Amino acid sequence: MIDADRYPRLSRIDSPADLRKFDASELRAIADELRTYLIESAGKSGGHFGAGLGVVELTTALHYLYDTPEDRIVWDVGHQAYPHKILTGRRDSIHTVKQKDGVAPFPKREESVYDTFGVGHSSTSISAALGMAIANRNAGNDRKVVAVIGDGAMTAGMAYEALNHAGGMDQDPDILVILNDNRMSISEAVGGLTKMLGRMTGSRTLNAIREGGKKLLGDKDKAPARFVKRWEEHWKGMFVPSTLFEEMGFHYTGPIDGHDVNALVDTLATLKTLKGPQLLHVITTKGKGYERAEADQIGYHAVSPFDPEQGMVSKPGAVKKPTYTDVFGDWLCDMAAADPKLLAITPAMREGSGLVRYSKEYPDRYFDVAIAEQHAVTLAAGMACEGAKPVVAIYSTFLQRGYDQLVHDVAIQNLDVLFAIDRGGVVGPDGATHAGNLDLSYLRCVPNMMVMAPSNEDECRKMLSTGFEFNGPAAVRYPRGTGPGVAVQPGLATLPIGKAEVKQRGQRIALLAFGAIVPAAQAVGTESGYTVINMRFVKPLDRELILELAKTHHAFVTLEDNVVAGGAGSGVAELLADAGITMPILHLGLPDAFQHHASREDLLSEAGLDAAGIRKAIEARFPQQQDERLLRAGR
């Protein structure tokens, strides 16, 4: 429970209705308490941190002025929403964020009526808010709709598609878009828009003159109003270097200080009275109010539990086990040294995808395209057309946004592009929006694609080299975090394409395991005397080995950390059907459901993909095998 002595105001706010009982003069103190409480809570639980600190005042002002949940606030880049969760009934449970059965890391409709739209991927808020505004107008209600977009989300094309639609409608929608401009994404924000916004300066005088002129001139379609409108746009260029948002049909206000809660309240109060599409530009600092987070905005974007007094510190003597992301980052630098045609692309995930070292050693061959996954894939296709060897480093869940480009621009043209797909399979604490449980299904059905899934760190490096040398599109899909601890061998050795690895020969049942599930499968196979195969390749499958095993085994068990529907196991079944072979097959994989947030280990266990779950599933499906195993053991 919250300490009422330390938080005399925040402890009395169980909902935004309680917040609105305070006098406006107390909002600054409430924001200060909210920021301190967020720092304290994140220190206990970890989680996304810097972005929430940057919107404390904005969140306070929005819930103070708007009648939430009747009025709708849509949060973009959901990790901004921790202060929102604290003010909307989740204050005393915020320390459970990302934990099993705890508070979700992003806005989630099932969790609260105040979470008006589920968020995970960025740049969705304006589209969603516009849809809400249209539906509300058609229903005849006048609730307000606000989209808060920031932390780099305005660099994605989807945001401009929504702006273009909203600003060009015959009947102007009543919608407010708040651009939370903190100059950051997860890394530094990049691109032309970021530079343009950085040049923009505030002009309250201009906004005051414009609003006064509208009242004096009346009908906007009459000649005097049209003349003044044209004159205003030219004059505005003296104050604000870009009129991009105005040209798209939005009334632009700002930029204003996003940490001045009183100025925010005053400005929002005015904007609430205006009709049509409005855009408020606020300037904030990521990590505001916590000195270490302000100084290291990238490092404090998301944190593990830490002592707020000391900040994040490494444990003395701790030896960091390399992650799959580390393996990729090292391989990328080594391959770049060997082949000058290698070019690396990331959609705003330099740190997450392991590209920091590469970006420093090969800055002229490094391309951060901002939050623009579609562009990233087609950019790679264009590079490949001219003989370059592009590598697209991307999370599995984010590649879904570039799927059309993968099919249309890369695979159809059979272009030489390597996709290094991080966070494949179960991801864990970030929940369903960040899970990589669909990629084997959506990749293996694409003609010309080669798809690989490593079972350990060394195999991951070899697969990356294999995919890079392959003549055509290739994907290496690896999980979040560390592997089983296999030492990574230096060099750039490749694997024979489409050839699996026999881990052990056994009897009656063959376990055909893909990727991260191989160690668990091997543990079960060793105990039970089954054949265990590290399949390595999802496409092409090792047809020769599968057909050989089908002749000598009574049943197959396929195992993968991907949904069963259309996954790697489905490929095995299709191969057998094509060969006219009928035999029992047990497909083990992730469920046909969106898993909640919990640790990776918990989610694998729930899906029955740990050793105990695999053993139980095999014994249930093939009970006679259990009886024979017990007889052999003399029990």
SVG drawing of the C-alpha trace seen along z (x, -y; Angstrom):
<svg xmlns="http://www.w3.org/2000/svg" viewBox="-27 -41 65 96">
<polyline fill="none" stroke="black" stroke-width="0.4" points="0.0,0.0 1.1,-3.6 2.6,-5.5 0.1,-8.3 2.7,-10.3 5.1,-10.4 2.4,-10.8 -0.4,-12.9 -2.1,-13.7 -1.4,-10.7 -2.6,-8.4 -6.1,-10.0 -6.3,-9.4 -7.8,-6.0 -9.3,-7.3 -9.2,-10.4 -12.5,-11.5 -10.5,-11.8 -7.8,-13.8 -10.4,-16.3 -11.5,-17.1 -8.2,-18.9 -7.7,-22.5 -5.6,-23.3 -3.0,-25.0 -2.1,-21.5 -1.4,-19.8 2.3,-20.6 2.6,-18.9 0.6,-16.0 2.9,-15.6 5.9,-15.7 4.4,-12.9 3.5,-10.9 7.0,-11.1 8.6,-10.1 6.2,-7.2 7.0,-6.0 10.7,-6.0 10.1,-4.1 7.8,-1.5 10.1,-0.9 13.0,-0.4 11.1,2.5 9.7,4.1 11.8,2.8 10.0,2.1 9.8,-0.7 10.9,-3.8 12.2,-6.9 9.2,-7.6 6.8,-7.5 8.9,-10.0 8.6,-12.3 4.8,-12.5 4.0,-12.8 2.7,-16.4 0.9,-15.7 -0.8,-12.6 -1.9,-14.6 -3.2,-17.5 -5.1,-15.2 -6.9,-13.2 -7.6,-16.5 -9.3,-18.2 -10.9,-15.3 -13.8,-13.3 -12.1,-9.9 -13.1,-7.2 -16.0,-8.8 -13.6,-10.8 -11.0,-8.7 -7.3,-8.9 -5.3,-6.7 -1.6,-6.2 0.9,-5.5 4.1,-3.6 2.4,-2.1 5.4,-2.3 4.5,-6.0 1.5,-4.8 2.8,-3.9 1.7,-7.3 -1.7,-6.8 -2.0,-3.4 -1.1,-4.8 -3.8,-7.4 -6.4,-5.0 -6.8,-2.5 -3.5,-0.5 -1.4,-2.6 -1.0,0.1 -0.3,2.9 2.0,1.0 5.0,2.8 3.7,6.1 4.1,4.8 5.3,7.4 5.0,10.1 2.8,13.1 -0.8,12.1 0.5,8.6 -0.2,5.3 0.3,5.4 3.3,3.5 1.1,1.6 -2.5,0.3 -4.8,3.3 -8.5,3.1 -9.3,6.2 -7.4,4.6 -9.1,1.3 -11.9,-0.8 -9.3,-3.7 -7.2,-1.7 -9.2,-2.6 -7.0,-0.8 -4.5,2.0 -1.0,0.9 2.3,2.6 3.5,1.6 4.0,-2.1 2.2,-4.7 -1.3,-3.3 -2.9,-6.0 -4.0,-8.5 -5.7,-5.8 -7.4,-4.4 -8.5,-7.7 -9.8,-8.8 -11.8,-5.7 -13.3,-6.4 -14.1,-10.0 -15.9,-8.9 -17.9,-6.2 -18.8,-8.6 -20.0,-11.2 -22.1,-8.6 -23.6,-7.5 -24.5,-11.1 -22.3,-11.6 -19.8,-14.3 -17.1,-12.6 -13.6,-13.9 -10.9,-11.8 -7.2,-12.4 -4.2,-10.6 -0.9,-10.9 1.9,-10.0 5.6,-10.2 8.9,-8.5 9.7,-8.3 6.3,-7.0 5.8,-10.0 8.5,-8.6 6.3,-5.8 4.3,-6.1 1.1,-4.8 0.9,-8.1 0.9,-10.1 -1.7,-7.9 -4.0,-8.7 -3.1,-12.4 -3.7,-12.6 -7.2,-10.9 -8.2,-13.0 -7.2,-16.3 -8.8,-15.6 -12.3,-14.5 -15.3,-16.4 -16.7,-16.6 -13.9,-17.6 -13.5,-15.0 -13.1,-16.4 -9.8,-14.9 -6.8,-16.1 -3.4,-14.7 -0.7,-15.4 2.8,-15.1 5.1,-14.3 8.4,-15.4 11.2,-14.1 13.7,-13.8 14.0,-10.1 12.8,-6.7 14.4,-3.8 17.6,-5.2 18.0,-8.8 15.2,-9.6 16.4,-9.9 15.1,-11.2 14.1,-14.4 11.0,-14.9 13.0,-14.8 15.3,-17.5 12.3,-19.6 10.7,-19.4 13.9,-20.3 13.9,-23.6 10.3,-24.5 9.9,-27.3 6.9,-28.3 4.7,-31.1 1.8,-31.7 1.4,-35.2 0.8,-33.6 -1.9,-31.2 -3.6,-34.1 -3.7,-36.3 -5.0,-33.4 -7.8,-32.5 -8.8,-36.1 -8.8,-36.6 -11.1,-33.6 -13.7,-35.2 -13.5,-38.5 -13.6,-37.2 -16.3,-34.6 -17.1,-32.2 -13.8,-30.6 -15.1,-30.2 -15.6,-34.0 -12.9,-35.9 -11.5,-37.9 -11.0,-34.7 -9.4,-32.9 -7.0,-35.9 -6.0,-36.1 -5.5,-32.3 -3.0,-32.5 -1.2,-35.5 -1.1,-33.6 0.7,-30.6 3.4,-32.8 3.8,-34.9 3.9,-31.8 7.0,-30.6 8.9,-33.4 8.0,-31.8 7.7,-28.0 9.9,-26.6 7.4,-24.0 3.7,-24.1 3.5,-20.4 0.6,-19.7 -1.3,-22.8 -1.0,-21.7 -2.4,-18.3 -5.5,-20.0 -4.7,-20.2 -4.7,-23.3 -1.2,-23.3 -0.5,-24.7 2.9,-24.9 5.4,-23.8 4.9,-24.3 6.8,-23.0 5.5,-19.6 6.7,-19.8 4.7,-23.0 1.5,-21.4 -0.2,-24.8 0.6,-25.7 -0.6,-22.3 -3.9,-22.7 -4.5,-26.2 -3.7,-25.1 -5.7,-21.9 -8.7,-23.8 -8.6,-26.0 -8.2,-23.1 -11.2,-21.3 -13.4,-24.1 -12.2,-23.9 -13.7,-21.9 -12.0,-19.9 -8.6,-18.2 -6.1,-19.8 -2.4,-19.0 -0.6,-20.1 3.1,-19.9 4.7,-19.5 8.4,-19.3 9.4,-16.9 12.6,-15.2 12.7,-11.5 13.6,-10.4 12.6,-13.9 13.1,-14.2 15.5,-11.3 19.0,-12.6 20.5,-9.3 17.7,-8.7 18.0,-12.1 21.7,-11.6 21.4,-8.1 18.0,-8.1 18.9,-5.0 20.1,-3.0 17.0,-3.9 14.5,-3.3 13.7,0.0 15.2,1.2 15.6,4.2 14.9,3.7 17.3,1.2 18.0,-1.0 16.9,-4.6 19.6,-6.0 22.3,-4.2 20.8,-3.7 21.5,-0.7 24.8,0.9 26.5,4.1 26.9,6.8 30.6,7.2 32.2,10.2 29.2,11.1 30.1,12.7 27.7,11.8 26.6,14.8 26.3,13.8 22.8,13.5 21.7,14.5 21.6,10.7 25.3,10.5 26.1,13.4 24.4,11.6 26.2,8.3 29.6,9.9 28.9,11.9 27.7,8.8 31.0,6.9 33.1,9.9 31.2,10.5 31.3,6.8 35.1,6.9 35.2,9.9 32.7,8.6 32.4,4.8 29.1,5.4 27.4,6.0 25.0,3.2 23.0,3.4 19.5,1.9 17.4,1.5 14.0,-0.1 14.9,-2.1 16.2,1.0 20.0,0.4 20.4,1.4 17.7,4.1 19.0,5.8 22.7,5.7 23.9,3.1 25.7,0.6 29.2,1.8 28.5,2.2 27.1,-1.4 30.3,-2.7 32.7,-0.6 30.8,-0.9 28.8,-4.1 28.7,-4.5 27.2,-1.0 24.7,-1.3 21.1,-2.5 18.6,-3.3 15.4,-4.0 13.3,-5.0 10.1,-3.2 9.5,-2.2 9.5,1.6 7.9,1.5 10.5,-0.9 13.3,1.1 12.4,4.2 12.0,2.5 15.2,0.4 17.0,3.7 15.4,5.0 16.6,1.9 20.1,2.4 20.1,6.0 19.1,5.0 22.4,3.2 24.6,6.0 24.8,5.1 24.3,7.7 21.8,6.2 21.1,7.6 17.8,6.5 18.0,6.8 14.4,6.8 12.2,8.3 9.9,11.0 6.8,9.1 7.9,6.0 8.6,7.9 4.9,8.6 4.5,4.9 6.8,5.4 5.3,8.7 3.9,7.5 7.2,6.0 9.0,9.3 6.7,11.1 6.2,8.6 9.5,6.8 12.0,9.4 10.7,12.9 9.0,12.5 12.1,11.0 14.3,13.6 16.6,10.9 19.6,11.5 18.4,10.2 19.2,11.8 16.6,11.3 18.2,11.6 15.0,12.1 15.4,11.5 12.8,12.3 11.4,15.3 9.1,17.6 8.1,16.9 9.3,13.5 7.7,13.2 7.2,10.1 6.2,7.7 3.1,9.8 1.2,10.8 2.1,7.7 5.8,8.5 5.6,12.3 7.3,13.9 5.1,16.9 3.9,16.6 7.0,16.2 7.8,19.8 4.2,20.0 4.3,16.8 7.8,17.3 7.7,21.0 4.8,20.4 6.7,17.8 8.3,19.2 12.1,18.7 12.6,18.2 15.2,20.2 14.3,20.3 16.6,21.5 16.2,21.7 19.3,22.3 19.4,24.5 22.5,22.9 24.7,19.8 27.4,21.4 24.7,22.7 23.2,19.2 26.5,17.8 26.9,20.5 23.3,20.0 23.9,16.3 26.8,17.0 24.8,19.6 22.0,17.2 24.3,14.4 26.0,16.6 22.7,18.0 21.7,16.7 18.2,15.5 16.1,14.4 17.0,16.1 15.9,15.8 17.6,16.8 15.1,16.7 16.5,16.8 15.0,16.3 15.3,13.5 18.0,13.9 20.7,16.5 21.0,20.0 22.3,23.2 25.8,21.9 27.6,23.5 30.9,21.7 30.8,19.7 33.6,20.7 35.4,17.9 35.3,17.7 32.4,17.6 31.7,21.3 28.4,22.2 26.1,25.2 25.0,27.6 21.6,26.2 18.6,28.3 20.5,30.8 19.4,31.6 21.7,32.9 21.1,36.3 21.6,35.6 21.0,39.3 19.6,42.4 16.9,44.2 13.8,46.4 10.2,46.2 9.7,42.4 11.6,39.7 11.6,36.2 12.0,33.6 12.9,30.4 13.3,26.9 15.3,24.1 15.2,23.2 13.2,26.4 16.1,28.7 17.7,28.9 14.4,29.8 13.7,32.4 17.2,33.9 16.7,34.2 13.4,36.1 14.9,38.2 18.0,39.2 15.8,40.3 13.3,42.3 15.6,43.7 14.0,41.8 15.7,40.5 16.3,36.8 16.9,34.6 17.9,31.0 16.1,30.0 18.0,26.7 16.1,25.8 12.4,25.1 12.7,24.6 14.0,26.5 13.4,29.5 15.8,32.5 13.5,34.6 16.0,37.5 16.4,37.9 12.7,37.5 11.8,40.3 14.5,42.5 13.2,42.0 9.6,42.7 10.7,46.2 12.3,47.0 10.1,45.3 6.5,45.8 5.7,42.1 7.0,38.6 6.9,35.8 7.5,32.3 8.5,29.6 8.8,25.8 8.3,22.5 5.9,21.3 2.2,21.8 1.3,25.3 -1.0,23.9 1.1,23.7 4.4,24.0 7.5,26.2 5.6,29.3 3.0,28.7 5.8,28.8 6.8,32.2 3.3,33.5 3.0,32.0 6.2,33.7 5.0,37.1 1.6,36.6 3.3,35.7 5.4,38.9 2.2,41.0 3.3,41.9 0.7,42.2 2.0,42.4 1.1,41.0 2.4,37.4 2.2,35.4 2.7,31.7 3.9,29.7 4.1,26.0 2.6,22.8 -1.2,22.6 -3.7,21.1 -4.1,18.2 -2.3,14.9 -0.3,15.6 -0.3,13.1 2.8,11.5 5.0,13.7 8.6,14.9 9.7,16.9 10.2,19.9 6.6,19.7 5.1,19.4 7.1,22.3 5.9,24.4 2.3,23.3 2.6,24.4 4.0,27.7 7.3,27.0 9.6,27.6 11.0,31.1 8.2,32.1 5.5,30.9 7.0,32.7 7.3,35.9 3.7,35.7 2.4,35.0 4.2,38.0 3.1,40.3 -0.5,39.2 -0.4,39.7 1.6,42.9 1.0,44.6 2.4,47.9 5.8,46.3 5.8,45.4 4.9,49.0 7.8,50.3 10.2,47.7 9.3,48.8 9.8,52.4 13.3,51.7 14.1,49.8 13.0,52.9 10.2,51.0"/>
</svg>
